[in-house]
Amino acid sequence: MLTFGRRLTKEELEGKGGIKAQHAVYRALKKILARANTGWDVEETVPGSEKDREGVDLYLVNKKLGVKRALDVSMRDKPNSEDTLVRIYSDWFWVSPDGSWLLLPECEHRLMRALLPTMSAPHISMGA
């Protein structure tokens, strides 16, 4: 994410709606996956990090199977990220008084459906 030839600071990135949505998706997936008890978990990359700049916002992780799936959480279409894109919408979220975003409970199924295309993409092996 560049602005006039410079990278945004972590603080500037944290103020963006897309990053707030990414954090909300991470928190929601943490809860949903723990509740499902399937062996899957989620990890978040650091906004502005090298992985983030490569388009990886989250990883779905299954340590038992030894696999990771890269996810690019976005409120816009990204044709070059079709195998990792988790397309979300701003009306799926509630903005709390502190400015953080929360996934609306009634949108959990939409989020899970948004993950389906990424589940058919090749995974990343975590090694032995």
DRENMI-401448 format. One record per residue (C-alpha): residue in one letter; chain; x, y, z. Coordinates in nm, 4 decimals, decimal comma. Layout:
# DRENMI-401448
+----+----+----------+----------+----------+
! aa ! ch !        x !        y !        z !
+----+----+----------+----------+----------+
!  A !  A !        X !        Y !        Z !
...
+----+----+----------+----------+----------+
# end
This chain:
# DRENMI-401448
+----+----+----------+----------+----------+
! aa ! ch !        x !        y !        z !
+----+----+----------+----------+----------+
!  M !  A !   0,0000 !   0,0000 !   0,0000 !
!  L !  A !   0,1764 !   0,3091 !  -0,1226 !
!  T !  A !   0,0849 !   0,6721 !  -0,0794 !
!  F !  A !   0,2804 !   0,9183 !  -0,2904 !
!  G !  A !   0,5762 !   0,6814 !  -0,3201 !
!  R !  A !   0,6042 !   0,5839 !   0,0454 !
!  R !  A !   0,4752 !   0,2934 !   0,2476 !
!  L !  A !   0,2129 !   0,3656 !   0,5076 !
!  T !  A !   0,3200 !   0,3313 !   0,8687 !
!  K !  A !   0,1701 !   0,0574 !   1,0841 !
!  E !  A !  -0,0391 !   0,3225 !   1,2583 !
!  E !  A !  -0,1690 !   0,4566 !   0,9260 !
!  L !  A !  -0,2499 !   0,1039 !   0,8083 !
!  E !  A !  -0,4355 !   0,0254 !   1,1319 !
!  G !  A !  -0,6681 !   0,3186 !   1,0614 !
!  K !  A !  -0,7793 !   0,1776 !   0,7250 !
!  G !  A !  -1,1150 !   0,0000 !   0,6929 !
!  G !  A !  -0,9584 !  -0,2956 !   0,5140 !
!  I !  A !  -0,7214 !  -0,3655 !   0,8028 !
!  K !  A !  -1,0025 !  -0,3242 !   1,0565 !
!  A !  A !  -1,2065 !  -0,5747 !   0,8536 !
!  Q !  A !  -0,9077 !  -0,8124 !   0,8394 !
!  H !  A !  -0,8755 !  -0,8033 !   1,2187 !
!  A !  A !  -1,2516 !  -0,8604 !   1,2572 !
!  V !  A !  -1,2400 !  -1,1588 !   1,0199 !
!  Y !  A !  -0,9443 !  -1,2998 !   1,2147 !
!  R !  A !  -1,1277 !  -1,2694 !   1,5482 !
!  A !  A !  -1,4475 !  -1,4150 !   1,4027 !
!  L !  A !  -1,2672 !  -1,7100 !   1,2431 !
!  K !  A !  -1,0823 !  -1,7791 !   1,5700 !
!  K !  A !  -1,4182 !  -1,8163 !   1,7457 !
!  I !  A !  -1,5934 !  -2,0053 !   1,4649 !
!  L !  A !  -1,3090 !  -2,2549 !   1,4195 !
!  A !  A !  -1,2709 !  -2,3134 !   1,7941 !
!  R !  A !  -1,6445 !  -2,3757 !   1,8192 !
!  A !  A !  -1,6345 !  -2,6190 !   1,5234 !
!  N !  A !  -1,3449 !  -2,8149 !   1,6820 !
!  T !  A !  -1,2244 !  -2,9452 !   1,3435 !
!  G !  A !  -0,8522 !  -2,9011 !   1,4013 !
!  W !  A !  -0,8369 !  -2,5817 !   1,1949 !
!  D !  A !  -0,7109 !  -2,2527 !   1,3378 !
!  V !  A !  -0,6288 !  -1,9113 !   1,1944 !
!  E !  A !  -0,3140 !  -1,6978 !   1,2109 !
!  E !  A !  -0,2898 !  -1,3307 !   1,1176 !
!  T !  A !   0,0014 !  -1,1643 !   0,9395 !
!  V !  A !   0,1217 !  -0,8222 !   1,0502 !
!  P !  A !  -0,0225 !  -0,5347 !   0,8443 !
!  G !  A !   0,2554 !  -0,3882 !   0,6310 !
!  S !  A !   0,4770 !  -0,6952 !   0,6698 !
!  E !  A !   0,6375 !  -0,8707 !   0,3737 !
!  K !  A !   0,3633 !  -1,1396 !   0,3770 !
!  D !  A !   0,0953 !  -0,8706 !   0,3871 !
!  R !  A !   0,2549 !  -0,6952 !   0,0891 !
!  E !  A !   0,2491 !  -1,0320 !  -0,0927 !
!  G !  A !  -0,1285 !  -1,0425 !  -0,0341 !
!  V !  A !  -0,1389 !  -1,2824 !   0,2609 !
!  D !  A !  -0,3514 !  -1,1482 !   0,5456 !
!  L !  A !  -0,4406 !  -1,4715 !   0,7234 !
!  Y !  A !  -0,3518 !  -1,8376 !   0,7202 !
!  L !  A !  -0,5936 !  -2,1200 !   0,7862 !
!  V !  A !  -0,3807 !  -2,3771 !   0,9670 !
!  N !  A !  -0,4361 !  -2,7448 !   1,0409 !
!  K !  A !  -0,1337 !  -2,8722 !   1,2327 !
!  K !  A !  -0,2690 !  -3,2270 !   1,2447 !
!  L !  A !  -0,2794 !  -3,2382 !   0,8629 !
!  G !  A !   0,0357 !  -3,0253 !   0,8319 !
!  V !  A !  -0,1218 !  -2,7709 !   0,5966 !
!  K !  A !  -0,1704 !  -2,3958 !   0,5723 !
!  R !  A !  -0,3954 !  -2,2038 !   0,3357 !
!  A !  A !  -0,3108 !  -1,8420 !   0,2570 !
!  L !  A !  -0,6015 !  -1,5966 !   0,2632 !
!  D !  A !  -0,6272 !  -1,2462 !   0,1200 !
!  V !  A !  -0,9160 !  -1,0693 !   0,2963 !
!  S !  A !  -1,0500 !  -0,7879 !   0,0793 !
!  M !  A !  -1,3519 !  -0,5653 !   0,0299 !
!  R !  A !  -1,2785 !  -0,5516 !  -0,3431 !
!  D !  A !  -1,2331 !  -0,8042 !  -0,6192 !
!  K !  A !  -0,8748 !  -0,9043 !  -0,6925 !
!  P !  A !  -0,8520 !  -1,1094 !  -1,0118 !
!  N !  A !  -0,4855 !  -1,1932 !  -0,9424 !
!  S !  A !  -0,5731 !  -1,3404 !  -0,6013 !
!  E !  A !  -0,8639 !  -1,5643 !  -0,6966 !
!  D !  A !  -0,7179 !  -1,8719 !  -0,5236 !
!  T !  A !  -0,6644 !  -1,6878 !  -0,1927 !
!  L !  A !  -0,9324 !  -1,4169 !  -0,2011 !
!  V !  A !  -1,1894 !  -1,3990 !   0,0769 !
!  R !  A !  -1,4290 !  -1,1352 !  -0,0567 !
!  I !  A !  -1,6039 !  -0,9515 !   0,2260 !
!  Y !  A !  -1,8427 !  -0,6561 !   0,2384 !
!  S !  A !  -1,8517 !  -0,3539 !   0,4666 !
!  D !  A !  -2,2134 !  -0,4178 !   0,5663 !
!  W !  A !  -2,1041 !  -0,7433 !   0,7338 !
!  F !  A !  -1,9457 !  -0,5405 !   1,0143 !
!  W !  A !  -2,0445 !  -0,3268 !   1,3097 !
!  V !  A !  -1,8107 !  -0,0457 !   1,4151 !
!  S !  A !  -1,7657 !  -0,0435 !   1,7916 !
!  P !  A !  -1,7238 !   0,2798 !   1,9905 !
!  D !  A !  -1,3444 !   0,2271 !   2,0021 !
!  G !  A !  -1,3356 !   0,2202 !   1,6200 !
!  S !  A !  -1,2664 !  -0,1514 !   1,5830 !
!  W !  A !  -1,4829 !  -0,3584 !   1,3527 !
!  L !  A !  -1,6767 !  -0,6690 !   1,4537 !
!  L !  A !  -1,8312 !  -0,9260 !   1,2224 !
!  L !  A !  -2,2066 !  -0,9292 !   1,2706 !
!  P !  A !  -2,3194 !  -1,2701 !   1,4026 !
!  E !  A !  -2,5728 !  -1,3007 !   1,1219 !
!  C !  A !  -2,2864 !  -1,2747 !   0,8700 !
!  E !  A !  -2,0833 !  -1,5718 !   0,9986 !
!  H !  A !  -2,2350 !  -1,8021 !   0,7333 !
!  R !  A !  -2,1513 !  -1,5490 !   0,4609 !
!  L !  A !  -1,7917 !  -1,5425 !   0,5799 !
!  M !  A !  -1,7692 !  -1,9209 !   0,5779 !
!  R !  A !  -1,9138 !  -1,9325 !   0,2243 !
!  A !  A !  -1,6572 !  -1,6709 !   0,1182 !
!  L !  A !  -1,3835 !  -1,9128 !   0,2303 !
!  L !  A !  -1,5031 !  -2,2005 !   0,0105 !
!  P !  A !  -1,3199 !  -2,1038 !  -0,3115 !
!  T !  A !  -0,9870 !  -2,0880 !  -0,1255 !
!  M !  A !  -1,0354 !  -2,4387 !   0,0137 !
!  S !  A !  -1,0020 !  -2,5918 !  -0,3343 !
!  A !  A !  -0,6719 !  -2,4110 !  -0,4027 !
!  P !  A !  -0,3409 !  -2,5881 !  -0,3363 !
!  H !  A !  -0,2286 !  -2,5667 !   0,0241 !
!  I !  A !   0,1110 !  -2,4846 !   0,1695 !
!  S !  A !   0,2840 !  -2,7802 !   0,3326 !
!  M !  A !   0,4075 !  -2,7103 !   0,6842 !
!  G !  A !   0,6684 !  -2,9864 !   0,6574 !
!  A !  A !   0,7326 !  -3,2667 !   0,9020 !
+----+----+----------+----------+----------+
# end
